[in-house]
Amino acid sequence: MGKIIAIANQKGGVGKTTTTVNLAAALGVLEKKVLLIDADPQANATSGLGVDVEDIAIGSYQLLEHTKEAAECVVGTNSPNVDLIPAHIDLVAIEIELVDQDRREYMLKEALAGIKHSYDYILIDCAPSLGLLTLNALTAADSVIIPIQCEYFALEGLGKLLNTVKSVQRIHNPDLDIEGMLLTMYDSRLRLSNQVVEEVRKHFGDMVFETIIQRNVRLSEAPSYGESIIKYDASSKGAANYLNMAHELLQKNPQTV
């Protein structure tokens, strides 16, 4: 049975999509069968895995609307062992369209029931908001990874996200765990980066992944080539960071090793 992990933070630009794409690719290289669900209307995870957004006819919009089965929404990618349910700009409309539906928070959970057993990991790239899309992802997920950038205002809004997680646990998904907080965009030369690491570790202790994702030019370049960092430059610091992160995730989840 696959483990469903949402990668969420309502702040934009914290490394959610970078983490989702590259963690998926790293798990794939480690011979895990992975499905990435792009639940962000910006569709950056879709293009980041080399799939042309303009060619998308079926994807996460149809999945959430229940007009297609999950298996019909899946496309292959250029990353070994990684499948994708792509996003399209149409997804913007989903929040309005679902608002009158019964059990609107459970649409994704119900849609994935038939496909969950086919993968070791299902990763959901969430939109930078705490709207209905993210709520669906958290209701469907077994756990959530929260990327936190090592910059000023890093902890701003984190309380709001943790309150959302608590209310999802209380109302929709009592089994939702916090898989961990992931420090991203770390620059060892900056005092601020080191202060943020110190502060987050002091506040959250064991909830923080040991792996820290460092600022890396190759990591920023890879999406423009439609490739994960593993495919684009396997010898880069970014690739090493995400492979370490994947190993750490597998150690935390021995049942999927």
N, C-alpha and C positions, 0 to 999 in steps of 0.2 A: 504494500500500500504506500503510495507516494506521500511525501510530506509537502504540504502547501505553505510557502513562506511569502508573506507580503513585504515589500521593501517600501517603507512609507516615511514621509516627513512632509508636513504641509508647506515648509519653506522650500522655495525653488533654489536651484543651483547648489545643492548640498552633495550631489554625487549619487542620486538614486538610480538614474538610468545607467550611468557608468558602472555602478555596482551590480545592478541586475544583469546587464549584458555580460560583464566580465566574470562574475561569479558563475553564471550559467555555463559560459565557455570553459572555465576552469574545472567545474564539476564534470562537464562532458569529456574533457581530456583525461580526467581521473576515472573514466569509464562508467559514469553514472548517466542514466537516461533522464534528460531534463526537458521540461516544457516551460517556455517563457511566455507569460501572458502580458501583452502590452495593454494596460488599462489607463493610458494617458492619451488624451486626444492629440497631443503634440506628436505622437507616434515616433519619438526618437529611438526607442528600443527597436522598433521595426526596421527603420533605416540603418541603425547601428549594426544590425545583423545581416545587412546586404539585401534586404527585401525592399523593392520599390513601392512606396506608399501609394503612388498613383495607380498601381496595378491591383490594389486590394479590392476584391469584390465581397469577400466574406471574412469576418474577423471578430474582434471582441464585441463590436456593436451587436451583431447577430446572435452571438453567444449570450449576451445579457438580455436581449429581447426574447430569447428562446425561440427564434425563428429558424435556427439551425442547430443541429447536434454539435457537441464539442468536437468530435472527431472530424466533422466536415469543415471546421474552422482552422484546422492545423495545417501549417505549411512547413516545409523543410528549410534549413538555413545552411550557410557555409561553415558552420561550426560543428565538429563531430559530436554526435549524440544529443544535439540540441534542436528541438522543434519549437515552433513559434505560433501563437495565435496573435496575428498582427492587429494594429489599430489603424484607424483612418480618422480624418477630421470630423466625420459623421458622429463620432463618439461624443462630441460636444453636446449633442441633443439628448443624450441618454438620461441625464439628470432630470430633464423636464418630462420626458416620456415615461419614466418609471415612477414618477411621483404619485400617480393615482393607482398604481398597481398594488394588489394585496401582496404581502410578504416581499416588498420591494428590496429589502436589505438582503434577502436570501437568494436573489436571482443567480448570482455567480456560483454560490455554494451548490445549488440544485443543478446547474448546468454542468458542473465538474464531476458530479457523483459518478457518472458512467465512464470517466476517463482516468480518474485518480489512480487506479490500480496499474495503469500502463506506464507510469513514470516513477523514478526514484524521488525526484524533486520537481515541484511546480513552483516557479518563482513569478510573482506578480509585481510588475512595475507600476506603482501607483501615481496618480496625478498629484501635483503640488497643491492640494486642497484637502479639506476634511469633509467633502461633499459625499453624495450618494455612491459615487464610484469607489472612493476609498473605503467607505463603510461596507460596501459589498465585498471588497477585497479582505477586509479585516474579519468579516463574518465567515468568509469561506476558508480563511487561513488557520493553520495549526499554530503558527507563530509569526512574529513580525521582527524584521531587522530595521533598525533606525539609524540611517547615516547622519553623522554630525560633522560639519566642516570645522576645521581647526582655525577658525577666524573669529573676529569680533562678532558679538551677537549670536554666537554658536548655540547658547542655551535658551535664547529667546524663542518662545513658542513651543519649547519642548514640554512644558507643563501642560499646555493645551492638548498636545498630542497624547501624552500619557493619560490625561483625563478621558480623552476619546477612547483609548484602549480600555480603560477601566469600565467605561459605560458599555462598550461592546461586550466585554466579559460578563457584565452584570445582566444585560438585556438579550443579546443575540448569540454570544459564543463563549460560554463559560470555560471552554478548553483552550482559549487563546493564550499563548505564552509570549513573553518577550524573548526572542532568540538571542538578542544582544544589540548593543549600540556599537556602531562602527565609525571610528574616527577617520575622516577623509581630508584630502587637500592639505596634508601635513608638510610643513617646510621646516626642517630642523634648524635652519639658520635664523628663524624668526622667534624672538622671545615670546611673542603672542601665541604662536602655535604650541610651544612647550607649556605655556600657562594654561591653555585650553585643555590639553591632554591631562595635565595635573588636576585641574578642577573637575573634569568629567570623571576621571578615575576616583577622585576623592568622594564625589557625590554618589556614584553609581557602582563602584567596586567591581564585583564579579559579573555585573551585567554588561561590562564593556569587553569587546573582543580584544585579545592580545595584539592581533594584527592591526597595524595602522597603514592606511593607504596614503602614500606620499605623493606630493605634486610631481608630475612627470609629463614632459612634453609629448612623449610617444603616446601616452594615455589620452591626451587631448586630441592628437592627430587621428587616431584609429577610426573614430566614427565617420570621419569624412571619406574614408575608404570603404565604409560599410563592413568593417571587420572588428572583431574583438581584439583586445590587446594581445591575447595569446596567439592569434593568427597573424596579426600585424607585426609584432616584434616580441617573440617569445623570450628573448634575452633581456628585455627591458626591466627596469625596476617595478613598473606597473604590473607586468605579467607575474613577476615573483611575488608581489604583494597579494594579488588575487588568488594565486595558487596556494599561498600560505593560508589565506582566508578560507578557501575551500577545504583544505586539510583540517583546519580548526573546526569548521562546521561539521565535517564527518566525524571528528573525535567526539563532538557534543552529541552526535546522533548515531551511536554505535549500531542501532537497529537497521540503519540504511547502508552500513558499510559492507 
